[in-house]
Amino acid sequence: MGINADFDDQYSHHHYQRVEIPPPKPFLKTLKSNVKETLFPDDPFRKFKNQPLSKKISLGFKYFVPILDWAPRYTLQLFKADIIAGITIASLAVPQGISYAGLASLPPVIGLYSSFVPPLIYAMLGSSKHLAIGNVAVPSLLISAMLGKVVNPHENPKLYLQLVFTATFFAGVFQASLGLLRLGFIVDFLSHATILGFMSGAATVVCLQQLKGILGLLHFTHQTDIVSVMTSIFTQIHQWRWESGVLGCCFLFFLLLTRYFSKMKPKFFWISAMAPLTSVILGSVLVYFTHAEKNGVQVIGHLKKGINPPSYSELAFSSQYLAIAIKTGVVTSIIALAEGIAVGRSFAIIENYDIDGNKEMIAFGLMNIVGSCTSCYLTTGPFSRTAVNYNAGCKTTVSNIVMSIAVMITLLLLTPLFHYTPLVVLSSIIISAMLGIIDYNSAIQLWKVDKYDFFVCISSYIGVVFGSVEVGLIVAVAMSLLRILLFVARPKTFVLGKIPNSMTYRNIEQYSTASSVPGVLIIHIDSPIYFANASYLRERISRWIDEEEEKQRTSTEIELQFVILDMSAVGNIDTSGISMLEEVKRNADRRCLKVLLANPGGEVMKKLDKSNYIDKIGKEWIYLTIGEAVNACNYILHNCKFQSKRIDSSVTPDDSV
């Protein structure tokens, strides 16, 4: 086997830029850089550089308390917009707060308390201009489902309330800890499809639970799955109250009609926003004058007047149920964070400004810690209230302060007016809000775009509806982790071909004009190479080679001589990955094939050098681009005189024979 005698002279005229190995860095410097990139990708300390101490302290306060940054620039014009938005969302906050408190099996006034203190805390610490703070349905249902299993809220309401405050406290601690430790990326492990399925399933469960109020039932199952709920409903047909059912259907129709009208005519958004409070007022007046409470229509009854009483002494740190309270706090805090941050980012994108996810977690955490000490339960940034806040022309978080003041006035002066509010109206308000969360259009879009995402979404939905909210959450998290594992353990690889009249190489399945290079197989590896995918990649590369050889047996093309591994997408590699490359090389040597690497990154080159893999494969077989690697292969193919069908593995571009 040999090459033309003048091979070296001719090849020496081809000057290729060799792939360089980055200079070594001290271990501690590398570690510091990696930690900084992981925990501080936004580089929050950049603004503190080269500043005097007094300026650093001032910037620090402004960083953690954003109101100190924008308050000096606040104008009367902004206040006019915020006061209108604040009053508008207050009209929504009052009926929703009362309704969601019932969903969490709490006294209605707790829902009002939760719309007073937490929004004030967020107004000082939050970085979103449009997020409106309040209770949300899904965490409310989770609290009732998880804590209600160990303590009956009707038989032991005091202990149940203590556990709710304790769960809220630990939810706040968990949220604030994630923000302070810069671990906000953990929430990102819940994919969009997972959250969509879970939230839609939870909304379905919430709607089913409200049939108790719509039908005027006194006794109802504590289970949340659809089978138990429907069994409970249809075994009590003789106890259905037609008065309650008619009233509930009428108010539900009214709420859905106003929402549809506001959706068709966005400038009349306030009609939909005012509809829940209007329903409460109309329902209360109707019950008062018709004495419907004496004919089976259940009402709220007495509501305690006054602002939030302190509840720090009610935190049950020594309770035997502390573990379940902590578990409930952590689970509900994750759901609340996922919704609050997603909603805040959505409106920030619309208005072209940035919010800091970690600062948001700190703000959510502190407002829930303070809330747990002031008779509030878990709060976040619900989409419905935030959308109303945005449409009402909100400019800053002052709208939350205005809402808090309006709720405070309600607590001090107006709570007796809610005595005759029918529970069926509150059920209608909840069902109306939940129907907007069941996003079937997004599910259809998932089916069109990504079938696996659709499967994840449906699995989460079924887990919630036919199992329980907890089962659904476990399924949702498990499916998200499975998706991550599949991406890591089964990375994409594909064969590249040359685009005509160019030096560009692309996937031959994507580009019909791309043609393979005779005698050369170019394989693109589309992910870092780790222990989790090293074995799969070894087998997949071997299969690509087998398939290429089988194809060439039936053609007249040059027999396969070279395998080029495109490493441009391989950002990192571990020792298992290096062992895989060594096995690929040994397998290729047995087949009398030559392995080339194209465009390996700096981190990959460092590790290949330290493991001596570069010495084994030879520097001359590592190229900066695929084009250069292909040119080298073509040069050898056209200048070698074959004594067999394979090129001797000892032949190199830089060696004479």
N, C-alpha and C positions, 0 to 999 in steps of 0.2 A: 504494500500500500504506500502511496507516496503522493507528493505534490510536485508540480513543475519545478524545475531547478531554479527558475527565476521568480518563484512565488514571493520570496521575502523581498526581493527588490521592488516588485510591483506593489506588494501590500504596504511597504514602508511609505509609499506616497499617500496612503489613506490615513490622515491624522484625525483621530477621534478623541474627544474630551473624555478622559476616564472618570468614572464615578468616584468621588472623593469620600474619604472617611472623616467625619467631623472631629475636630480636636477634642480630646477628653476633658470633661468637667469634673471638679471635685464632687464627691458623693453628696455632701451636705448642700451644696449649691443646687445640684440637680433635684434633690429631695424638696428643697424650699420652693423651687420653681414649679414642681409638680403639684405640691400642696396648694400653692397660690393659684395655679390654673384651675384646680379642682374646686376650691372653696371660694375663690375671689375672681371669677372670670370677668366680672365687670370692673375690676380694679377700683374699688371704692376709695382707696387711699391716694389715688392720683392727685386729687385736688389739695391734699395736705402737704404735698412735696414743696420744699423750699419756702415754707410759710413760717412766720414767727410764731412763738408759742401762743400768744393771745389770739392770733388769727386761727390757729389750729383748734383751740378750745371753742371759739365761736362757730367754726365750721362743723365741729363735732356735735354741738347742740343742734345746729340746723339740720344735720344729717339724721339724727335720731328723733328730732321733733320738727318735722317739716313746716308746721304752721309758723315757726319763727323765721323761716326763709321767705314765705310769700305774704305773710300778714302785713309787713311794712308797705307793700305795694298794693294792698287791697283798696278798692275804690268804691264809691257810692253806687256807681253804675253796676259793678259786679254784685253788690249787695241787693240791689233791686231784683236782679235775675235770680239770686239765690233764695231770697225770701219767698218769691212766687213758687219756686221749685220745692222749697222746704214745706210750705203749707200744703202743696199738692200731694207730696209723698206722706205727709202726716195723715191726710184723709184716707190713705191706703193702709198706713201702718197700724192705725187703731183697730179696724176690723180684722186685719190679718193677724195682728198680735194676739187678739182674743181667740181667734180661730186656731192658730197653731199651738197656743198653750193647751187648748183642749185636746189637740192631736197628741201632745206629749203627756196627757193625763195630769195636767197641772191646773191650778186655779186660773181663771181668765185674767185676773189682774197681773199675774206674773208675766204674761205676754206684753202688757203695757209697760211694766217696769223695764222689760228688756229692750223697749224702744226709747227709753229715756237716757240711761247712763252710758251703755256701750257706744252709741253714736257720738257722744261728747268726747269720749276717749279717742275714737277713730279720727275725729275731726282734727285733733292735735297731732296724731302720730301717722295717719295714713298718707300714702303718696298718690292715691287715685283721686282725681277731681270729681268723678261722677258716681262712685260707689255709694249706694244708700244702705245703711246698716239696719239689720233686723233679724227676726227669726225666720227659719226656713222649714219647709214641710218634711223633707227627708230626714235630717238629723232629729227633728221632733219625733218622728215615727220611730227612729232607731232608739232614742232614749226610752220611749214607752215600751218598745218591744224587749229591750235588753234588761232594763231595771225592773220592768213589770213582772219578769219571770221569778224574781227573788222576793220582791215586796209588792203586795197589792196596793195600788194607789188609793183605792176606795176604803180598804180595811185599815190601812196604816198610813194615812196621808202625810203625817209629820215626818216619819222616817223616809218615806219616798221622796219628799221634798228635799230633805237633807242630802240624800244620795244624788239627786239631780244637781244641787249646788256643788257637791263634791266632784261629780263627773265634769261639770263645767270648769271647775278650778283646774283639774288635771288636764282638761282639753287645752286650756289657756297656757299652762306650763309647757305642754308638749309643743304647741304651736310656737311659742316664744323661743323655746330651746332650738327648734329647727332653724328659726331665723337667726338667732345669735351664733349658732354653730355653722351657719351657712350651708345647711343641709336641705335647702329647699328643693333641690333636684329630685329628692325622694318622691315628692308628690307627682313628678312627671312620669313615674313608672305606671301610673294609671293612664292608659291610652284614651284617646277620644272615643273610640268604639266601645271601650269598657265602660266609661262614664255614661255614654249615651244609653247603653243597655240597662245599666244599673239605675240611672235616674228615671228612665221611662218605666221600668219595672216597679220602682218605689212609688212613682206617681200613680200607677195602676192600683197598687195596694192601698194607697191613701184614698183614692176614689171609692174603692170597695168598702173601706172602713167607714166612709161617710154615709153609706146606705143606712146605717143605724140611725143617724140623725134625720135623714130624709124620710124614713119610714116610721119614725117615732118609737123605735124599739127601746125598751128599758134594759134588757139583758142582751149581751152580745159576746161572741167569742173573743178571747184575748190573742188567738192565733192570727197571723197575717196572711197565710197562704190562701189562694183563691178557693180551694176545696172547702176548707174550714169556714170561710166567710159565707160562701154560698149555701153551705149546709145550715149554718146558723140562721140565715135569712129565710130559707124555705121551710124550715121546721117551725117557724114562728109566724106563718101566714095569718093565723087567727089574731095575732097581736098587731098587725100593721094598722097604722092610723091614717085613714084617707085624708083627713084634714092636713096632717103634716106633709103627706106626700104631694098633695096638690099645691100647697104653699111652697114647698121645696122646688118642685118642677117649674113653677111660675118664676121664682127668683133666679133659678139657674138659667132659664130661657132669657130673662132680662139681662143677666150678666154676660152671657155668650153673645147676645145681640149687640150690646154696647161695645164689646171687644171687637166683634166683626166690623162694626161701623167705624171704629177708631182705626182699625187696620186698613180699611178701604180709604179713609180720609184722615191721614196722619195728623193734620193740623187740629183735628178734634180729639187728640189723644186724651185730653182732660175728661172727656165723657166716660171713657173706660176707667180712668183713674178714680173718678168720683163714684162710680157705680157701686163698689162694695159698701162705702159709707152710706150712700143713698139707700141701699138695700136694708142696711141695719136700721136706719131711721124709719123707713116705710114699714118694715117688719115690726118694729117696736110700737109704732103708732097703731098699726092694725091689731096687734095682740092686746094693747091697752084698751082700745075701744070695743073690741068684740069679746074680750075675756077668753080668748082662745086657750089660755093656759089651763083653763078649767075643762077644756074639751080635748085634752091629749097633746097639745102643742107645748113642748118643754121650753123653758126660758132660762136665761143665765142666772137670774136672781140677784142677790145682793153682791155688789162690788165694793170692796174696801176703798175708802177715800184716802188721799195722802200719797206723798212720793215714797220712793223705795226705802223700806226699813233696812238697817244693816243686817247682814246674814253671816258675817264671818264666824260667829259663834255656832252656827248651824252646820259648818263643814264637819263631816263625820269621818275624821281621820282615824278614830279608834273603833269604827264600826266593824262588825264581822263581815260586812259586805263591801269592804274597802276595795278588794281586788276587782270585783265586778264594776265598781264605780270607776276605777282607773281604766279598765278595759273599755267601758262605754265612752269615757272621755277621749281616749286615744282614737277609737274607731270613728266617733262622730267628728272629731277635730280634723281628721284626714279628709272626710267628705266635705266638711265646711270649708277647708282650705282649698280643695280642688275647685269647688264652685266659686268661692269668693275671688280667688286669684284669676281664674279663667274669665269671669265676668269683668273684673277690673281691666284685664289686658285687652279684652274685646273692645271696650269703649275707648281705651287709651290709643289703640290702633286707629280707630275712627277719627279721633281728634289729633292724631300725630304727636303724641307725647309718650314718654317712657314711665313705667312704674317698676319699682324694685321689689321683686318677689320676696326676698328675704326681709326687707323692711315691712312689707305687708304682713308677713307671718308674725313679726314682733308686735305690730299694731293689733292684729287679731288676738294674739296671745294675751297681751296686756289688757285689752278691753274685756276679754272673757275672765281673766283673773279678777279684775276689779268688779266685773259683773257678778261673779259668784259670791262676792262679799257684800253685794247690794241687792240681793233678792232677784237676780236675773239668771236666765239659763242661756244656753249656747246661742250665739249670734254670729252672723257672717254677712256677706253682701249678696242678697238674693237678686236674681236676674230681673224679675218682674218689677220690683221696687226701683232698681237701678235704671231700668229702661224708662220708667215714668219720670224719674229724676232727670235723666238726660233729655227726654222730649219736652220737659217743662222749662228747659233752658238753663239748667244748673251750670255754674261756672267754677265753683270751688266746693270744698267740704263744709263750708258754712251752711249749706242746705241741710246737712245733718244736724247742725246746731239748732237751726230754725225748727226742724222736725221735733227735736228733743224738747224744745220749749213748748211747742204745741201739745205734745204728749203730756208734759208736766201740767199744763193748764187743765187738760182732760182729767188727769189723776186728782188734781186738787178740787176741781169744781164740777166736772161733768159725769163722773162715774155713776151717780144714781140714775142717770138717764138710760143706762144700759140694762136696767133691771128687767125690763120686759122684752129684751132682744131675744127672739126665738132661736134656739139652737139649730133649727133647720136652715136658717139664713146663713149661719156660720158654716154649715156643711156645704151649702151651695157655693159660698165664696171659695172654700177649699177646693171643691171639685172643679170649679171654673179655672182656678189657678193651675191645678194639676193637669188639666187637659192641654194646656199650653206647653207643658214639659214633655208630654209624649210626642216625640218628634219622629213621626213615621217617614217624613220626607228625607230626613238625614239617613235613616235606615235603608231606604230605597237607593239613595246615592252610594251608600257603602256597598250594596250588592252590585251596583254597576262598576264601581272602581276597584274594590278589593273584596273578594269573596271571603277570605279568611277574617278580615275585620268584621264583615257582616255576621259570620259564625260566632265570633267573640261577643258581638253585641247581643245576638239572640240568646246565647248561652247565659249571659249575665241577666237578661230579662227573664228567662225561664226560671233561673235560680231564685230570683226574688219573688216572682208571682206564684210559683208552684212549691217553693221551699219556704224561705223566710228572708227577711232583709239581711240577716247575718249570712245565711247560705249564699244569697246572691252576691254579697260583698266578697265572700271567700272565693266564689267562682270567678268574679270579676278580677280579683288580684291574681288568682292562679292563671287565668287566661292571659293576662298581661305579661306575667313572668314567663309563661310558655312561649309567647310570641317573641320575647327578648331572647330566650334560649334558642329558639329556632333560627333567628337571625344570626346569632353568634355561632351556633353549632353547625348550621347548614348554609354557609355563605355562597353567594352566586359565583360561578365560574363560567366563562364562555370563550369560544374560539374567535380570534380576531382575523379579519381579512383586510386587504389593501383597497382603499377607495381609488378608483381609476384617476389617473392624471394628478396624483397627489402623493404626499408622504404620510398620509393619515391612515391609521388602522382602527377599524371599528368592528363591533359585533356583527358577524355574518348573518345572524338570524334577524337583526334589526334592519340592516342595510342590504337590500337585495343586490346592489351593484358591487358590494365588497367581495373580493375574490381571495382565496387562500393562496399562499406562496408555495410553489412546488418545492417539496423536500423539507419544508419548514412548518412546524405546528406552533402557533402563537396562542398561549392560554392566558387569559386575564383573570387574576384573583381579586375579588371585589371586597375584601375586608382584611383587617388585621389577622395574623395567624397566631392562635393561642392553643393551649392544651385542649380546649373544648372542640375545636374544629380541625386540629392537625390530622387526626386519623381520617376524617372524612375527605379532606383535601388530598391526602396521599392517594386514597382510593379513586377519587374523582379524576385526578390528573392521570392516573394509570388507565382509567377507562377512556379518557379522551384520546390517549395514545393508541389504545387497542382499536377504538373506532376509526381513527385516522388510518391505521395500518390496514384494517379490513377494507376500507374504502379504496385505498391505493392498490390493493391486490387486483381489483377489478378494473383498474384504469391503466393508462399508459404513461402516467406522470412519473416524475423522479421519485424514487422510494424515499420514505421519511428518513431524514438524517439529523435534524435539529429540533429541539423543543425549547422555545423561548417562553419564559415565565414573566409576564408583565406585572411588576410589583408596584406600579404607580399608586394603587389604592391600598397598599399594605402599609398602614401607618405605624404598626408596631409588630413585634414578634417576640415570643418567649422561647425558652429552651426546648419545649416540645415542638414548636414550629421549626426550630433549627434542625432538630432530629428528623423531622418530616422531610425537610429539604435534602438532608443527607441520604435518606432512604430513596427519595426520588432520583437522586444522582446515581446511587448504586443500581437501582432498577434500570435506569437509562443506560448505564455502562454495560449491563448484562445484555441489553438489546443492541449494543453498539450505536447508541444515540448520544448526542452531545446536548447538555443542558446549558442554556444561557439565561442570565437574569437581565431584565431591562428596567431601568429607572427605580432602583430601590432607594427608599428615603434615608435620611441621616440616621435616625434611630435604628433602623434595620441594619444599615451598614456597620454601625458601631458594634452591634451584637454579633453580626456575622464575622467581623474581624476578631473580636475577643474569643469567639468559639473556634477560630481557625478554619471556618468554613470557606473563607475567601481563598486560603492557601490550597484547600482541597479542590475547589472548582477552578481556581486560577483567575487572577485579576483580569486577564485578557478576555474572559468570557462574561464580564459584567459591563453592560453598556448604559449610556445615559438615556437613550431613546430606543424605541422599538425599531425605528427606521435604520439606525446605525447597526443594531444587532442583525437585522435582516440583510443589510448590505454586506456585512461580514460573512454571513452564512452563504449568500449568493456568490461572493468572491471565492470562497473555498470550494463550493460546488462546481464552479466553472473553471477552476484552475487545478483541480485534483485529477490525477489519472487513477481510476479505480482498478484495484486487483480483485475486489469483491464488491458486493452491493452496499457495504457500509464504509464510512470513513473511519479510519483508525482513531480510537479515542485519544491517542497521544498527539494527534495533529492539532496544532493551535495556530491562531493567526500570527503569532509573534515568533514561532519557531521555524527553523529551516529543517528540511529533511534531506 
